[in-house]
């Protein structure tokens, strides 16, 4: 009998279906071989929600078997067949937006407005790739020297291992599943154990929308390393797509090397936010709040270091304090909350450690900075001014609701500081001079730039970084090509 949990919402009433909490393998919900379970907690209260299957390597390899059994038939489907299924997935996720948003808030801790935005964002990947998979065309050319015909085909790369983080439990799954299925690949998804329920709900929705058995498989585990090692040493697995920390990404790259597996890595960030002398102050503040506080600051693209020209440093700092003070902190599922808890105790402890370090080294604490004495995993909106270069938060991701500010006089110095990091995922620039803004963007070492925009993520755009922020791209047509092999045929006629 399948283990399930029912998550009704106060607003919409009964849940559309009970969420199975076992493993999704070969079109069936099955218990793990170990019979063990791993607990899932509500970050708002610290209380247990339910538990899910805790699988081992044998379960993961059973999922690979199922993906392998389904691979040939799925690859043989026409792009239009795959597109119709993906379109249905889009429609069903949008139809269940309130329930899915509540589920995300419950297990992740993000406030409902952020959760709703994530549901729509996650659904959009299905709609985008429903359209994009019909546009993967081949190439035909004549070799200039030999006169031979050059034929190029794009074929599915094969079974893909998808590993997703807890901060976007719906969007990080759909951003990988949708292009993989559009390309004709089958997948094994391993979601984070902090937030598995959303992934399991999405798996059920995809099954209900007609995704064939074995095309999508979902395994949950508290021991990710042995699982990924076993899967990445199976020669049938040809792709890994991972979103998470840079240290874990490095370890997975080592494992993937043994079988020369194609890797897409979306890793850590340390995004600078540069506000030039001529920036529109209100626009820059609006963008700063989006770039910093979207998803409670728990995003790899979150603005981490604010470099503000000295002439507008004081009004910008005052504006950030005012806006951060207006945030309503509360339980994630409370409709009045605009900021919920962090995901777990470890996350809160890390934020507190970074803030305490900065203050000890001379930063001025203007707002917040003290842990809250209440159940759950909360950290208040915090603003720090004059943060010194040697503060740990200038080198490490804060991953929380903390603004760290520095002033600058010379733009070249701001660019140098912005680039002084091993990361290169995102960066933000505010100026009313387009020429100046584009020049700064070209000098910044980042895969994605927000020029007078605090939000850059879009399913139609290539998402990814440079340096130790990752390899490859997700979203846009680039995200689909990540799951393709390029085959070249030489011939004459």
Buried (B, 14 or more C-beta within 10 A) or exposed (E): EEBBBEBEBEEBEEBBBBBBBBBBBBBBBBBBBBEBBBEBBBBBBBEEBBBBBBBBBEBBBBBBBBBBEBBEEBBEBEBEEBBBBBBBBBBBBBEBBBBBBBBBBBBBBBBBBBBBBBBBBBBBBBBBBBBBBBEBEEEEEEEEEEEBBBBEBBBBBBBBBBBBBBBBBBBBBBBBBBBBBBBBBBBBBBBBBBBBBBBBBBBBBBBEBEBBBBBBBBBBBBBBEEBBBBBBBBEBBBBBBBBBBBEBBEBBBEBBEEBEBBBBBBBBBBBBBBBBBBBBEEBBBBBBBBBBBBBBBBBBBBBBBBBBBEEBBEEBBEBBBEBBEEBEBBBBBBEEBBBBBBBBEEBBBBBBEBBBBBBEBEBEBBBBBEBBEEEBBBBBBBBBBBBEEEBBBBBBBBBBBBBBBBBBEEBEEBBEBBBBBEBBBBBBBBBBEEEBBBBBBEBBBBBBBBBBBBEBBEBEBBBBBBBBBBBBBBBBBBBBBBBBBEEEEEEEE
